[in-house]
Amino acid sequence: MVRVDGSGSGGALIQVRGVDKNYSRAGEEIHVLQSLNLDVDKGEFVAFMGPSGSGKTTLLNLLGGLDVPTHGSITVDGDEITHMSAGKLTQWRARHVGFIFQMYNLIPVLNAFQNVELPLLLTKLSKSERRQHVEAALTIVGLAERMNHYPRQLSGGQEQRVAIARAIVADPTFLLCDEPTGDLDRKSADEILDLLTRLSTEYHKTILMVTHDPAAAERAHTLLHLNKGVLVEGAHLDQVAGGVA
Amino acid sequence: MPIPVVYNFRSVRARWPSAIVAVLGIAGTVGVFIAMLSLAMGFKATLVSSGTADNALVIRAGATSEMMGAVTLDEVKIIQDAPGVARNGSAPLVSPEVVVIAPFPLRATGTDANVQVRGVSGNALLVRDKIKIVQGRFFQPGLSELVVGRNVPDTYNGLNLGNTVTFGGGKWTVVGIFDAGGSAFDSEVWCDSRVLDQVYKYPENIFQSATAHLTSPAALQEFKDSITADPRMNVDVSREIDYYAKQSTRMTTLITILGGVVASIMAFGAIFGALNTMYSAVAERSREIATMRAIGFGAPSVIISFLIEALLISFIGGLLGCLAVLPLNGLTTGAMNWQTFSHLAFAFRVTPLLLAMGIIFALAMGLIGGVPPAVRAASRPVAQSLREL
């Protein structure tokens, strides 16, 4: 269940309450997000759409603990992250968040295995346990046989699949996807969306995805429209697509 | 667990054109640093090895070198009778010596350089028992003959075995070459002290120093006490090795300070090179850094990672600098010994200690050049860095 009116009972995995995010630019105060409320239950697949500059990525950054709101609170799985120190927030991200970026953001000098292993280096798993986890994650994304390949030796779609393996390998509480198909051709994009759908349906992963792609948004259980810093529930895809254009 | 070191190794390899600037800067600095210190160390080692622990040098009280010394024949006789002096049969192993400076043309430049000419007694090779004649023979007492140190024929024109040379108004024939084990004596010319006195018209009962071979190194104290307690004596007694160590101090200090200044100036440039390399590494990899921060690597991990990278670059530079100066080891050069105003041949000594100091110096440069970029890498806001991409 996903709600944007702040009426959640408190049992939601992610609870956003009255979040504002303001930036100062050239002495001018810019209100990116305004009084934003959001409740996302476990296992939900939510897509955020909206025009450029509407605050989608800012919202994702706040949910992922990469930024802090100007006002309001964000609680994830019972942890209020808005008042955590930078160090605590870093640890929290390692445990709870799997990031998938538009440009994949793989480390070019590390091979697929080493890229996927990165989040596990922050756990107490042994080397052999890490290997098992990495191989499992790469198997899920269909790249087990390419674990020794470097990013430059992979196609864009394959790079994004490695990035997804990296995001899921430590079994985070939820996945944050920032335009995961934005840099891919249609075929590769569909493969990535199939994979995300599988993660949602088969593995019951909670996924929050920012996208401009209506085809991507269609895969989500819930589509939220963000416009001028305000969330709107249940927007129609054609409306949203029109807004993007 | 910190960011894996393999990331730094491969990043340096992937960005080698940028890293090589820092590597070469540090290599050059370390090379100069070690070369200068090896020069000082070689100079010191050459002088120190001139002395032995079981020899005592007696010079006039207050004289800072034997060039300024004056030991009378009467004092020499007291030295010969002093306790602790070794004997060859009944003859005491004491060599009263006269030292003069004579100009000879350097082979390398053709210009004159001062050579220390030492008038010694006939038992000089027994007093300094580590010195051996390696070609020809020792001089005949009473004749105008010379034996020269093994560096001399290669350093100066005209002082080869069998040559006749003129200096001090006399004609001299080179009859032998001796090996003094790389000590300062290898740069000297020896002859009979009485002949030298006659040629230079010096009084025959005045010497500049007397070297006594002792029964053992421990006999020095007894010898010294006996000499200095004698009211007829106005001399200073020191262990020969200590005398030569002291002789080397001024020059080694000068070389060390000069080397330190040059190395410091170069280090300044090398640190800027490292700073530039690491700042550009941080700028080029802001996406990677932000991604790792997003994944959950903390600021300390990022700082350590970039410091490791800076240290890796500086270590490679240090290693290269060490390798570059290794061929200098043993290479003979020369310099003026300001204590005796004579030219001294000595060899660069690139020791394991100097190499270790070079590596430490390189790592220090890497650390200084690596900290500010590493801190910058860790302190950039993650969200902002991701948005700027």
Interface residues (C-beta under 8 A of the other chain):
Chain A: T57 N61 G64 L66 D67 A86 G87 T90 Q91 R93 A94 R95 V97 F99 F101 M103 N105 I107 P108 V109 L110 Q114 L118 P119 L121 L122 R166
Chain B: M1 P2 I3 P4 V6 Y7 R10 S11 R13 A14 R287 E288 A290 T291 M292 R293 A294 I295 G296 F297 G298 A299 P381 V382 A383 L386 R387 L389
